[in-house]
Amino acid sequence: MLEVNFWIAVLAAGVVSFLLKFAGYVVPAGPLEEPRVRRVTAVLPAALLASLVVLQTFSTGRDLVLDARAAGLVVAVVALVCRAPFIVVVVLAAATAAGLRALGWG
Amino acid sequence: MTADAARSAVVRQGLSVAVATGLYGVSFGALSVTSGLSLWQTCVLSLLLFSGGSQFALIGVLGGGGTVGAAVAASSLLGVRNALYGVQLVPVMRPRGWRRVAVPQLTIDESTAVAVAQSTPELRRLGFWVTGLGVYGFWNLATLVGALAGNALGDPQRYGLDAAAAASFIALLWPRLRSREPVAIAVVGALVTTALVPVLPQGLPVVAAALVGSVVAWCWK
């Protein structure tokens, strides 16, 4: 059942993604160029990504928790401030969480 | 700069973006299989959806136990910006024939960014194709490598792969936080999510954060 649902999600998200990309090339530019619409589309990823950061760092199911992932996030932010490349940021965060867990925390 | 030198500069730029972006396909592939998707589902997702943020969002919601609807909604909302890129690229690319499918599929943050940064229409088209095709190739190859590695790893938490997912999202968010408005919207998104996680079914807090963020952006100033 899970298998089927995951396929539905993969295919549906893929089709919607293509239609959104395609739409940019065929719709009249008018409505999309409207300043307010532009502003919403420009900042929408910020709201979503911030939400995903919170979910992935501080939630387990419907519980809010503080564990080794939070330490990983702090290290990731420090790495970003130091202008580390994407892959370095990700590896440092994973290593931090893995290290803390190996020591028995989180 | 001669025309040839200008062209090879664009090619170098596009390829370095392609390699750098493609590399994090490894972490996508590994996270996807540890979130419960199969190797095939993971690879089809990268081939078909081909938009990093949307892919991470989809597996994040599914892996967290969210519904198919919530996962597709979160992923699709993150893809809305690609429509806006298309609008900017119409006069540059003017896709005809088979390109009417290929050009939109390759329209992502990176190909758009490299294309619009060039000085002539010819160099913009070159930048788009080199970056778009380059990222497509590396991203899909890296996804496969990551998915195979992820399958071999065992318990993802032992390696901190859950923290790697959180770090991926903050790294995708970081370059957007250059002015007050996106920072404010990000804070609103984070607060709405924190407040709603305990009360809404899984997957819906992301959608709610996107909706509240959009309303705030609509009403800004």
Contacts between the chains, C-beta under 8 A, distances in Angstrom:
chain1	res1	chain2	res2	distance
A	2	B	36	6.9
A	3	B	38	7.2
A	5	B	68	5.2
A	6	B	36	7.0
A	6	B	37	5.5
A	6	B	38	7.5
A	6	B	41	5.5
A	6	B	62	6.3
A	7	B	41	6.4
A	8	B	68	5.4
A	9	B	58	6.4
A	9	B	62	5.9
A	9	B	68	4.5
A	9	B	71	5.0
A	9	B	72	5.8
A	10	B	37	7.3
A	10	B	41	5.0
A	10	B	44	5.8
A	10	B	45	5.0
A	10	B	48	7.4
A	10	B	49	7.6
A	10	B	58	7.5
A	11	B	44	7.7
A	11	B	48	7.3
A	12	B	68	7.3
A	12	B	72	4.8
A	13	B	45	7.4
A	13	B	49	5.5
A	13	B	54	6.8
A	13	B	58	5.1
A	13	B	71	7.1
A	13	B	72	4.9
A	13	B	75	4.4
A	13	B	76	6.5
A	14	B	44	7.3
A	14	B	45	6.8
A	14	B	48	3.3
A	14	B	49	4.5
A	15	B	48	7.8
A	16	B	72	6.5
A	16	B	75	7.6
A	16	B	76	4.4
A	16	B	79	7.0
A	17	B	48	7.5
A	17	B	49	4.7
A	17	B	50	7.2
A	17	B	51	5.7
A	17	B	54	6.0
A	17	B	75	7.3
A	17	B	76	6.9
A	17	B	79	4.7
A	17	B	82	7.3
A	18	B	48	7.4
A	18	B	104	6.7
A	18	B	105	6.4
A	20	B	76	6.9
A	20	B	79	4.8
A	20	B	80	6.1
A	20	B	82	5.4
A	20	B	83	4.8
A	21	B	79	7.5
A	21	B	82	4.6
A	21	B	83	6.8
A	21	B	85	7.9
A	21	B	86	6.0
A	21	B	104	4.0
A	21	B	105	6.5
A	21	B	107	4.9
A	22	B	86	7.4
A	22	B	101	7.9
A	22	B	104	4.4
A	23	B	83	4.9
A	23	B	86	6.9
A	24	B	82	6.6
A	24	B	83	4.1
A	24	B	84	6.5
A	24	B	85	6.1
A	24	B	86	1.8
A	24	B	87	5.0
A	24	B	89	7.4
A	24	B	90	7.5
A	24	B	104	7.0
A	24	B	107	6.7
A	25	B	86	4.6
A	25	B	89	7.5
A	25	B	90	5.7
A	25	B	93	7.8
A	25	B	95	6.4
A	25	B	100	7.4
A	25	B	103	7.0
A	25	B	104	5.6
A	25	B	107	8.0
A	27	B	83	7.6
A	27	B	87	7.6
A	29	B	87	5.0
A	29	B	90	7.5
A	32	B	83	6.8
A	32	B	84	6.1
A	32	B	87	5.2
A	33	B	87	6.9
A	36	B	218	5.8
A	38	B	84	7.0
A	39	B	181	7.6
A	39	B	217	5.2
A	39	B	218	7.4
A	39	B	220	6.6
A	40	B	214	4.9
A	40	B	217	4.6
A	40	B	218	5.6
A	41	B	80	5.5
A	41	B	81	5.5
A	41	B	83	7.6
A	41	B	84	5.0
A	42	B	81	7.3
A	42	B	84	7.7
A	42	B	182	7.7
A	42	B	217	7.8
A	43	B	181	5.9
A	43	B	182	5.1
A	43	B	185	4.5
A	43	B	213	6.6
A	43	B	217	4.6
A	44	B	77	6.3
A	44	B	78	7.6
A	44	B	80	6.1
A	44	B	81	7.0
A	44	B	210	6.1
A	44	B	213	6.4
A	44	B	214	5.9
A	44	B	217	7.3
A	45	B	53	6.5
A	45	B	78	5.9
A	45	B	81	6.1
A	45	B	172	7.8
A	45	B	173	7.7
A	45	B	176	6.3
A	46	B	173	6.5
A	46	B	176	5.1
A	46	B	177	7.2
A	46	B	182	4.1
A	46	B	183	7.7
A	46	B	185	4.6
A	46	B	186	4.4
A	46	B	189	6.8
A	46	B	213	7.0
A	47	B	185	5.0
A	47	B	186	6.6
A	47	B	188	6.5
A	47	B	189	3.5
A	47	B	209	5.3
A	47	B	210	5.3
A	47	B	212	7.2
A	47	B	213	2.6
A	47	B	214	7.2
A	47	B	217	8.0
A	48	B	53	7.7
A	48	B	57	6.7
A	48	B	74	6.7
A	48	B	77	6.0
A	48	B	78	5.3
A	48	B	189	6.7
A	48	B	206	6.4
A	48	B	209	6.6
A	48	B	210	5.0
A	48	B	213	7.4
A	49	B	53	6.8
A	49	B	78	7.8
A	49	B	169	5.3
A	49	B	170	7.7
A	49	B	172	5.5
A	49	B	173	3.9
A	49	B	176	7.4
A	49	B	186	7.2
A	49	B	189	7.7
A	50	B	173	6.1
A	50	B	185	7.7
A	50	B	186	3.8
A	50	B	187	7.1
A	50	B	188	8.0
A	50	B	189	3.8
A	50	B	190	4.4
A	50	B	193	7.5
A	50	B	209	7.1
A	51	B	189	4.5
A	51	B	190	6.6
A	51	B	192	7.1
A	51	B	193	4.2
A	51	B	205	6.5
A	51	B	206	4.8
A	51	B	209	3.6
A	51	B	210	7.1
A	52	B	56	7.2
A	52	B	57	6.0
A	52	B	60	5.6
A	52	B	74	7.7
A	52	B	169	4.4
A	52	B	206	6.3
A	53	B	166	6.0
A	53	B	169	4.6
A	53	B	170	5.1
A	53	B	173	6.5
A	53	B	190	6.9
A	54	B	189	7.9
A	54	B	190	4.9
A	54	B	193	4.3
A	54	B	194	5.6
A	54	B	197	7.6
A	55	B	60	6.7
A	55	B	64	6.5
A	55	B	193	6.1
A	55	B	197	7.0
A	55	B	205	6.7
A	55	B	206	6.6
A	56	B	60	6.0
A	56	B	162	6.9
A	56	B	165	4.9
A	56	B	166	4.1
A	56	B	169	6.0
A	57	B	163	7.8
A	57	B	166	4.3
A	58	B	194	7.1
A	58	B	197	7.8
A	59	B	64	7.3
A	59	B	197	4.9
A	61	B	64	7.5
A	61	B	65	6.4
A	61	B	202	6.7
A	62	B	197	6.1
A	62	B	198	5.5
A	62	B	199	7.9
A	62	B	202	6.8
A	63	B	197	7.8
A	63	B	198	7.1
A	64	B	194	6.8
A	64	B	197	5.9
A	64	B	198	6.5
A	68	B	160	7.1
A	68	B	163	6.6
A	69	B	160	8.0
A	69	B	162	5.7
A	69	B	163	4.5
A	69	B	166	5.5
A	71	B	163	7.9
A	72	B	160	6.1
A	72	B	163	3.0
A	72	B	164	7.6
A	72	B	166	6.3
A	72	B	167	6.2
A	73	B	163	7.1
A	73	B	166	5.2
A	73	B	167	6.7
A	73	B	170	6.4
A	76	B	163	8.0
A	76	B	166	7.2
A	76	B	167	3.9
A	76	B	170	5.3
A	76	B	171	6.8
A	77	B	170	6.5
A	80	B	170	6.9
A	80	B	171	6.3
A	80	B	174	4.8
A	85	B	20	6.6
A	86	B	20	6.9
A	86	B	21	7.9
A	86	B	23	7.4
A	86	B	24	5.1
A	86	B	168	7.8
A	86	B	171	5.1
A	87	B	20	7.8
A	87	B	23	5.0
A	87	B	24	5.8
A	87	B	26	7.8
A	87	B	27	7.4
A	89	B	167	5.4
A	89	B	170	7.7
A	89	B	171	4.7
A	90	B	24	6.8
A	90	B	27	5.2
A	90	B	164	4.9
A	90	B	167	4.8
A	90	B	168	5.7
A	90	B	171	6.7
A	91	B	164	7.5
A	92	B	167	7.5
A	93	B	160	6.9
A	93	B	163	4.7
A	93	B	164	5.8
A	93	B	166	6.7
A	93	B	167	3.4
A	94	B	159	6.1
A	94	B	160	3.7
A	94	B	161	6.1
A	94	B	163	5.4
A	94	B	164	4.0
A	94	B	167	7.1
A	95	B	160	6.4
A	96	B	160	6.8
A	96	B	163	6.7
A	97	B	157	7.9
A	97	B	160	3.3
A	97	B	162	7.0
A	97	B	163	3.5
A	97	B	164	8.0
A	98	B	158	6.4
A	98	B	159	5.2
A	98	B	160	3.7
A	98	B	163	7.8
A	99	B	160	7.8
A	101	B	157	6.7
A	101	B	158	6.7
A	101	B	160	7.1
